[in-house]
C-alpha cells in the first residue's frame, strides 16, 4: 500500500514484478526499434510510449549496484556523492495503476466522495473481501481496514454516552456502528427490510430517548428521596428538642405507658406477585420492563437489571429459565 508523499504523489512500496512481453498491454501492438516497451512502475506490464499514461508515482531510491570492469573505479569517482541513496525517484505508471494508487493514498473524506463503482473496482483488484457489505460506508471501512489490518476498531458508543449528544451526531456514525449499538442493546432488526441509514438512526434515536426519560425519572426519584430524608431528619431533631418536663409529667402516666402491651411484630407481606400487566421490572420494581427472554417469553426486566442478572444468575427472574447468552434477550417496544 502506498501513501501520499510531501510532493503530492503516491509512494510505491517497492520495485514492480518483472513481466516479459513483446506486445503492448493496451493496444496489443508489437514492440520494435521505433516502438519501445516501457514497464509500469507498479504492475510491471509493458506499454508503448503512446499508451503509457503521464501519471507518475515515487519509487524509494535504492543503492545502485557497484559496477565492475577496468573503468569501475573511474566511474565511481566521477559519480561521487551526487546521487544520494535516500529519497524518491519518479516512476511512470499506467492509467489503471494510477487510479488504484490514488484510491490507496486517498484520505477518509476523499474515499467517501468517490463513486461506488470505483471503490468496488479497487476492492476487486486487491481481492479485499466484501461479503455482507451493502452500503457504501461499509466499502470505505473495508479499504481502511486493508490499509492498517492491525488497527483496533473504536469502541461502540454506549447509550449513556449518547444521551448528552444531539441527534445530528448519530448521522456522523457509520452504518456498522449504528448496527452495533442496536445489537448491544438487544434490538432485533430485520436488515433485509431496513436498508437505509436514516432508519437505523431513527431506531438508535428511540433508544437514546428512552434512556433520557429513564434518567429524568431517576433524578426525580432521587430528589423525592432526598426531600423525605431531610423531612425525617428535621422531625427527629424537633423531637429531641422537646422540654424534658413533658417527658416526666406524672409518674402515674409513665407507669401506665409501661404497662401497655407492646405492638405485635410486623408480618411479611403475603400479597400477590407483582402485576406484570403494569410493565414494571420485577427486579427493581421501579423501571419499565423492556427486555423479554426469548426462551420463556417473560417480559420482566429493564436494561440495567438485565446486565446484573447476566453477570450473576443468568436466569429469568420469574421462572428461572436459563439465559445462555445476552442475545437471548430481546427489546420490546410498547405502543
C-alpha positions in Angstrom: 0.0 0.0 0.0 1.2 3.5 -0.7 0.5 6.8 0.8 0.8 10.5 -0.1 4.2 12.0 -0.1 5.1 15.6 0.7 5.2 16.3 -3.0 1.6 15.1 -3.5 2.3 11.9 -5.5 1.7 8.4 -4.2 4.7 6.4 -3.0 5.3 2.9 -4.3 6.2 0.1 -1.9 8.9 -1.4 -4.0 10.0 -2.5 -7.4 7.4 -4.0 -9.7 7.3 -7.6 -10.8 9.1 -8.5 -14.0 6.6 -9.2 -16.8 8.2 -10.3 -20.1 6.0 -9.3 -23.1 6.5 -8.5 -26.8 3.1 -6.7 -27.1 1.7 -3.5 -25.6 -0.8 -4.5 -23.0 -3.3 -1.8 -24.1 -3.1 -1.6 -27.9 -1.6 -5.1 -28.4 0.9 -3.8 -31.0 4.3 -5.4 -31.3 7.3 -3.7 -29.9 10.0 -2.7 -32.4 13.0 -0.5 -32.7 10.7 2.6 -33.1 8.1 1.4 -30.7 9.8 0.6 -27.4 8.3 -1.1 -24.4 8.1 0.7 -21.1 7.3 -1.1 -17.8 4.7 0.2 -15.4 6.3 1.0 -12.1 3.5 -0.6 -10.2 2.2 -3.7 -12.1 5.3 -4.3 -14.3 3.3 -4.8 -17.5 4.8 -3.4 -20.8 3.2 -0.4 -22.6 4.3 1.6 -25.6 5.1 5.2 -25.1 1.7 6.3 -26.5 -0.3 4.1 -24.2 1.6 4.7 -21.0 0.0 7.5 -19.1 1.7 10.7 -18.0 1.0 9.7 -14.4 3.9 9.2 -12.0 4.5 7.8 -8.6 7.5 7.9 -6.4 9.8 4.9 -6.0 12.0 4.8 -2.9 15.6 5.3 -4.0 17.8 2.2 -3.7 21.5 1.9 -3.6 22.9 1.3 -7.1 24.9 -1.9 -7.6 28.6 -1.3 -7.8 30.0 -1.6 -11.4 32.8 -3.9 -12.3 35.4 -3.8 -15.0 38.6 -1.9 -15.7 36.9 1.5 -15.5 34.8 0.8 -12.4 36.9 2.9 -10.1 36.9 5.8 -12.5 33.1 5.7 -12.9 32.7 5.6 -9.1 35.0 8.6 -8.8 33.0 10.6 -11.3 29.7 9.7 -9.6 31.0 10.8 -6.2 28.2 11.8 -3.8 25.9 13.4 -6.4 23.3 10.7 -6.1 22.1 10.1 -2.6 20.7 6.7 -1.5 17.8 8.4 0.4 14.8 10.0 -1.2 12.5 9.1 -4.1 12.7 8.9 -7.8 9.6 9.5 -10.1 8.4 6.4 -11.9 5.8 6.2 -14.7 2.7 4.1 -14.0 -0.2 3.0 -16.3 -3.7 4.5 -16.2 -5.1 1.6 -14.3 -2.5 1.5 -11.6 -2.6 5.3 -11.3 -6.3 5.1 -10.4 -5.6 2.3 -7.9 -2.8 4.3 -6.3 -5.0 7.4 -6.0 -7.6 5.4 -4.1 -4.9 3.8 -1.9 -3.5 7.2 -1.0 -6.9 9.0 -0.6 -7.8 10.1 2.9 -11.1 9.1 4.5 -13.1 12.1 3.4 -12.0 11.6 -0.2 -12.8 7.9 -0.1 -16.4 8.7 0.9 -16.8 11.1 -2.0 -15.5 8.6 -4.6 -18.1 6.8 -6.9 -19.3 3.4 -5.7 -18.1 1.7 -8.9 -14.5 2.9 -8.3 -14.5 1.6 -4.8 -15.7 -1.8 -6.0 -13.1 -1.9 -8.7 -10.4 -1.2 -6.2 -11.6 -3.9 -3.7 -11.8 -6.4 -6.5 -8.3 -5.6 -7.8 -6.7 -6.2 -4.4 -9.0 -9.2 -3.5 -10.4 -7.5 -0.4 -13.4 -9.5 0.9 -16.7 -7.6 0.7 -19.2 -10.3 1.7 -22.2 -9.0 3.6 -21.4 -5.3 2.8 -24.4 -3.5 1.4 -23.8 0.2 2.0 -21.0 2.5 0.6 -19.8 3.2 4.1 -19.0 -0.5 4.5 -16.8 -0.5 1.4 -14.9 2.5 2.7 -14.4 0.8 6.1 -13.1 -2.3 4.3 -10.5 -0.2 2.4 -9.4 1.5 5.6 -9.0 -1.9 7.4 -7.0 -3.3 4.5 -4.6 -0.4 4.8 -4.0 -0.9 8.6 -5.0 -4.5 9.5 -3.6 -4.2 13.0 -5.7 -1.1 13.9 -8.1 -1.7 16.7 -11.6 -0.5 15.8 -13.1 2.2 18.0 -15.4 1.0 20.8 -19.2 1.1 20.3 -20.7 4.2 21.9 -22.9 3.4 24.9 -26.5 4.7 25.1 -25.5 6.7 28.2 -22.8 8.5 26.3 -25.2 9.4 23.5 -27.8 11.0 25.9 -26.0 14.3 26.1 -25.3 14.5 22.3 -27.7 15.9 19.7 -29.4 13.7 17.2 -27.3 15.2 14.4 -24.3 13.3 15.9 -25.9 10.0 15.0 -25.7 10.9 11.3 -21.9 11.0 11.6 -21.7 7.4 12.8 -21.1 4.7 10.3 -23.8 2.1 9.5 -21.7 -0.6 11.1 -21.6 1.4 14.4 -25.3 2.0 14.3 -25.9 -1.7 13.9 -23.5 -2.5 16.7 -25.4 -0.1 19.0 -28.7 -1.8 18.2 -27.1 -5.2 18.7 -25.6 -4.3 22.0 -29.0 -3.1 23.3 -30.9 -6.2 22.3 -32.8 -4.6 19.4 -33.6 -7.1 16.7 -33.7 -5.5 13.3 -34.5 -7.2 10.0 -31.7 -5.8 7.9 -33.4 -7.2 4.7 -36.1 -4.6 5.2 -34.1 -1.8 7.0 -31.7 -0.8 4.3 -31.5 3.0 4.7 -29.2 4.6 7.2 -32.0 7.0 8.2 -34.0 4.0 9.5 -31.1 2.9 11.7 -30.6 6.5 13.0 -34.3 6.5 13.9 -34.0 3.2 15.9 -31.0 4.4 17.8 -32.7 7.8 18.5 -35.6 5.9 20.1 -33.1 4.1 22.4 -31.5 7.4 23.3 -34.9 9.0 24.1 -35.9 6.0 26.3 -32.6 6.3 28.2 -33.0 10.1 28.6 -36.5 9.6 30.1 -35.2 6.9 32.4 -32.5 9.3 33.7 -35.1 12.0 34.3 -37.3 9.6 36.3 -34.3 8.5 38.3 -33.3 12.2 39.0 -36.9 13.0 40.2 -36.9 9.9 42.4 -33.6 10.8 44.0 -34.9 14.3 44.7 -38.0 12.9 46.3 -36.0 10.5 48.5 -33.6 13.4 49.5 -36.6 15.6 50.5 -38.1 12.7 52.5 -34.8 12.1 54.3 -34.5 15.8 55.0 -38.0 15.9 56.5 -37.4 12.9 58.6 -34.1 14.4 59.9 -35.8 17.6 60.8 -38.7 15.8 62.6 -36.2 13.8 64.6 -34.4 16.9 65.6 -37.6 18.5 66.8 -38.4 15.5 69.0 -35.1 15.8 70.7 -35.6 19.5 71.5 -38.9 19.0 73.4 -38.7 20.0 77.0 -37.7 17.3 79.5 -40.6 18.4 81.7 -43.1 17.0 79.2 -41.3 13.7 79.3 -41.5 13.4 83.1 -45.1 14.7 83.7 -46.8 12.4 86.2 -45.2 9.2 87.3 -48.5 7.5 87.0 -48.8 8.2 83.4 -45.3 6.8 82.9 -46.4 3.6 84.8 -49.4 3.3 82.6 -47.3 3.6 79.5 -45.0 0.9 80.8 -47.9 -1.4 81.4 -49.1 -1.0 77.8 -48.8 -4.1 75.7 -46.0 -3.9 73.0 -47.0 -3.7 69.4 -47.1 -7.1 67.7 -44.2 -7.7 65.2 -45.0 -6.9 61.6 -45.6 -10.0 59.4 -44.1 -10.3 56.0 -46.3 -9.3 53.1 -48.4 -12.1 51.7 -49.9 -10.3 48.7 -49.9 -11.5 45.1 -46.9 -11.4 42.8 -46.1 -8.1 41.0 -48.6 -7.1 38.4 -47.0 -7.9 35.1 -49.6 -6.0 33.1 -48.2 -2.8 34.5 -44.9 -3.5 32.7 -42.7 -2.9 35.7 -39.3 -4.6 36.1 -39.8 -7.4 38.7 -36.2 -7.0 40.0 -36.1 -3.3 40.9 -39.9 -2.6 40.9 -39.1 0.8 39.6 -38.1 1.0 35.9 -40.3 -0.2 32.9 -39.7 -3.8 31.8 -38.3 -3.6 28.3 -36.4 -6.8 27.8 -38.0 -10.2 27.3 -36.4 -13.7 27.5 -36.8 -15.4 24.1 -36.9 -18.9 25.6 -39.7 -18.4 28.1 -41.3 -15.2 26.8 -41.4 -13.3 30.1 -41.2 -9.5 29.7 -39.8 -8.9 33.2 -36.5 -6.9 33.2 -35.2 -3.4 32.5 -31.9 -2.9 30.7 -29.9 -2.3 33.9 -31.3 -5.2 35.8 -30.7 -7.5 32.8 -27.0 -6.6 33.0 -27.0 -7.5 36.7 -28.7 -10.8 36.0 -26.4 -11.7 33.1 -23.4 -11.0 35.4 -24.8 -13.2 38.2 -27.5 -15.9 37.9 -28.2 -15.8 34.1 -31.8 -16.9 34.8 -35.2 -15.5 34.2 -36.3 -13.7 37.5 -39.8 -15.3 37.2 -39.4 -18.9 36.0 -35.6 -19.5 36.4 -35.2 -20.4 32.8 -31.5 -20.4 31.9 -30.4 -17.5 29.7 -27.4 -18.8 27.8 -26.2 -15.6 26.1 -27.3 -11.9 26.1 -28.5 -12.5 22.6 -31.4 -14.5 24.0 -32.9 -11.2 25.3 -35.0 -9.0 23.0 -36.1 -5.5 23.5 -39.9 -4.9 23.4 -41.5 -1.6 22.5 -44.9 -0.6 23.8 -47.4 1.2 21.6 
